[in-house]
Amino acid sequence: MDQQITATSNAAAVQSLPDAQRVTAVRHWTDRLFSFRVTRSPSLRFRSGEFVMIGLLGDNGKPLLRAYSIASPSWDEELEFYSIKVQDGPLTSRLQHIKEGDFVIVKTKPTGTLVLDALLPGSRLYMIASGTGIAPFASLARDPETYEKFDQVILTHTCREVAELAYGQELIANLRNDPLIGEMVEGKLLYYPSVTREAFENEGRITDLMTSGKLYADLGVPPLDPATDRVMICGSMGLNLDIKAICEAAGLVEGSNSMPNTFVLEKAFVG
């Protein structure tokens, strides 16, 4: 309860700041995961897949900020974020207690490498995520441009437990019924959830599922090919490096905003 009081009073103090945005919704998916939506500054323009700095005030009255991928698409009137709860984390230990009507700091300078502009043209896009790393792909999966640029879009999401897949499962279900891109998604989007610590239809680390060939066999697609495939990676540091190695072994080359290529990975982390 003390943490809730602190978070609420902190959020109230944030309200007077120029970068303050009001929380419009909060949803707790598990005891470790939550998402929230906030108002969007008219001055914030971003590309789907980018991140911004968000936060609250620390005990010293100074902003305590962390990089968060924007989970909503660039056309959305609000901003959505998906977060882990770190009980001793400087920011998330406070942020997990926000509620509708509170205020958080949202900076208006987006950046990041998980954008379509950082990839060369291709026919198949892999978006490989673990945990809350699905956030930027929640943005890209809801953007019509993703389906205009690629013939096939594959979203993989690996979590420790089945319950942690709920955010992604609901995202996919809503996409297929979306009036804006529902028809674009149909026949183009493949979703591949996997779990590492419980029984599930797809079990194991995504790295093992790729190297064994099971991922490709289950989806009915050929292994990674630099001539056709583009890959985006967002997860733990370990996952990012492991998938990067798999991509490079297949002949893909890391790209960036200034030099687009065949795969990109995110380097921002939240605590």
Protein Blocks (a to p, Z undefined) as FASTA:
>chain_A
ZZmmmmmmmmmmmmmpmkbccdfbdcdfblmbccddddddfklccdehiacddddddfko
pacddddddfbdfkbmbdcddddddfklfklmmmmmgcehiacdddfbdcdjkbfklpcc
dfbdcdddehjllmmmmmmmmpmklmmmpmbdcdddddfbfklmmmmmmmmmmmmmpmkl
mmmmnopaccddddfkbccfbgcjfklmmmnommmmmnopacddfklpccdddddfklmm
mmmmmmmmnopacddfklgcfbdcdfbdcZZ
